């Protein structure tokens, strides 16, 4: 009689969850150890001036000479222009660069010109202003051209 009473009081509590929890914890620990903590490598480094004023105030950049490089894909692919890198003699418009190598040479010449004029490296900066329709690969090409031209500061701004 006692055996029958014991079986009646026992109930089924479902599957054993301990192995499942153990496996999930092992997977979680593996992913944490295998993951990279270098989240900054997913972004392009840029030298943005420090803001020392009160929150909400405008930042006046007086010690940086920016060179704004604009780009857009107008059907023909990569196009970059900047009034600071020279103007077309025929039209007077900013000269357009259609290859990264050509832009790199112009940026290197401008950096050398500023260096020869005595501008300190802390005051030389390239500002990349992509248009809304510019492709990411073109933005990256301009960034790489500025890096190869050895500009000390490279920043980004919204196109106007």
C-alpha positions as CSV (number, residue, x, y, z in Angstrom):
1,X,0.0,0.0,0.0
2,X,2.8,2.3,0.7
3,X,4.3,2.0,-2.7
4,X,0.9,2.8,-4.3
5,X,0.5,5.9,-2.2
6,X,4.1,7.1,-3.1
7,X,3.4,6.8,-6.8
8,X,0.2,8.7,-6.5
9,X,2.0,11.6,-4.7
10,X,4.8,11.8,-7.3
11,X,4.1,14.1,-10.3
12,X,5.9,14.6,-13.6
13,X,7.8,18.0,-13.5
14,X,8.7,18.0,-17.2
15,X,12.1,17.6,-18.9
16,X,15.3,18.2,-17.0
17,X,16.5,21.8,-17.9
18,X,19.9,21.6,-16.3
19,X,21.8,20.3,-19.5
20,X,20.1,23.0,-21.6
21,X,21.2,25.8,-19.3
22,X,24.7,24.3,-19.2
23,X,25.0,24.3,-23.0
24,X,23.6,27.8,-23.3
25,X,26.1,29.1,-20.8
26,X,29.0,27.4,-22.6
27,X,28.0,28.9,-25.9
28,X,27.6,32.4,-24.2
29,X,31.1,32.1,-22.7
30,X,32.6,31.0,-26.0
31,X,31.0,33.9,-27.9
32,X,32.2,36.4,-25.3
33,X,35.7,35.1,-25.5
34,X,35.8,34.9,-29.3
35,X,34.2,38.3,-29.8
36,X,36.3,41.4,-30.4
37,X,36.1,44.3,-28.1
38,X,37.7,46.6,-30.8
39,X,34.4,48.3,-31.7
40,X,36.3,51.5,-32.8
41,X,37.8,49.6,-35.7
42,X,34.3,49.6,-37.4
43,X,34.5,53.4,-37.7
44,X,36.8,55.7,-39.6
45,X,39.0,57.6,-37.2
46,X,38.7,61.4,-37.4
47,X,40.1,64.3,-35.5
48,X,37.2,66.3,-34.2
49,X,38.1,69.4,-32.2
50,X,37.3,69.3,-28.5
51,X,34.3,71.3,-27.4
52,X,35.2,73.1,-24.2
53,X,32.2,75.5,-24.0
54,X,28.9,75.0,-22.2
55,X,26.6,72.3,-23.6
56,X,24.4,73.6,-26.4
57,X,26.8,76.4,-27.5
58,X,28.3,76.7,-31.0
59,X,31.9,75.5,-31.5
60,X,34.0,78.0,-33.2
61,X,36.8,76.4,-35.1
62,X,39.4,79.1,-35.5
63,X,42.6,77.1,-35.3
64,X,41.7,74.6,-38.1
65,X,42.0,75.3,-41.8
66,X,39.4,72.9,-43.4
67,X,39.5,71.8,-47.0
68,X,36.0,70.7,-47.9
69,X,35.9,67.8,-50.4
70,X,32.4,67.2,-51.9
71,X,31.4,64.2,-53.8
72,X,28.5,62.5,-55.4
73,X,27.6,59.8,-57.9
74,X,26.1,61.5,-60.9
75,X,25.8,58.4,-63.0
76,X,29.5,58.4,-64.0
77,X,30.8,57.2,-60.6
78,X,33.3,59.0,-58.4
79,X,33.3,62.8,-58.5
80,X,35.1,64.9,-55.9
81,X,35.6,68.7,-56.0
82,X,36.9,71.4,-53.7
83,X,37.4,75.1,-54.2
84,X,40.4,74.8,-52.0
85,X,42.1,72.4,-54.3
86,X,42.0,74.6,-57.4
87,X,39.5,75.8,-60.0
88,X,38.9,75.0,-63.6
89,X,40.5,77.8,-65.7
90,X,37.8,77.6,-68.4
91,X,34.7,77.7,-66.2
92,X,36.0,79.1,-62.9
93,X,34.2,76.2,-61.1
94,X,36.0,74.0,-58.5
95,X,38.1,71.4,-60.3
96,X,36.5,67.9,-60.4
97,X,38.6,64.8,-59.6
98,X,37.3,61.6,-61.1
99,X,39.9,59.2,-59.6
100,X,41.3,58.6,-56.2
101,X,44.9,58.9,-57.4
102,X,44.3,62.3,-59.0
103,X,42.6,63.5,-55.7
104,X,45.5,62.1,-53.6
105,X,48.0,64.0,-55.7
106,X,46.1,67.2,-55.3
107,X,45.7,66.7,-51.5
108,X,49.4,66.0,-51.2
109,X,50.3,69.1,-53.1
110,X,48.0,71.2,-50.9
111,X,49.4,69.7,-47.8
112,X,53.0,70.5,-49.0
113,X,51.9,74.0,-49.9
114,X,50.5,74.6,-46.4
115,X,53.6,73.0,-44.8
116,X,55.9,75.3,-46.8
117,X,53.8,78.3,-45.7
118,X,54.5,77.4,-42.1
119,X,51.0,76.1,-41.1
120,X,51.5,73.8,-38.1
121,X,50.2,70.2,-38.5
122,X,47.5,70.8,-35.8
123,X,45.9,73.4,-38.0
124,X,45.7,71.3,-41.2
125,X,42.5,69.4,-41.7
126,X,40.5,67.8,-44.5
127,X,36.7,67.9,-44.2
128,X,34.9,65.3,-46.3
129,X,31.3,66.3,-47.0
130,X,29.5,63.5,-49.0
131,X,26.3,64.3,-50.7
132,X,23.2,62.2,-49.8
133,X,23.5,60.1,-52.9
134,X,27.3,59.4,-52.6
135,X,28.2,55.7,-52.3
136,X,30.1,54.6,-49.3
137,X,32.9,53.2,-51.4
138,X,33.5,56.7,-52.8
139,X,33.5,58.3,-49.4
140,X,36.1,55.6,-48.3
141,X,38.1,56.4,-51.5
142,X,38.4,60.1,-50.5
143,X,39.3,59.1,-47.0
144,X,42.0,56.8,-48.2
145,X,43.3,59.5,-50.6
146,X,43.6,61.9,-47.6
147,X,45.3,59.3,-45.5
148,X,47.8,58.5,-48.3
149,X,48.4,62.2,-48.7
150,X,49.4,62.2,-45.0
151,X,46.9,64.8,-43.8
152,X,47.2,64.9,-40.0
153,X,43.4,65.5,-39.4
154,X,40.5,64.1,-41.4
155,X,36.9,65.0,-40.5
156,X,33.4,64.5,-41.8
157,X,30.6,67.0,-42.1
158,X,27.1,67.0,-43.7
159,X,26.9,68.4,-47.2
160,X,25.1,71.6,-47.6
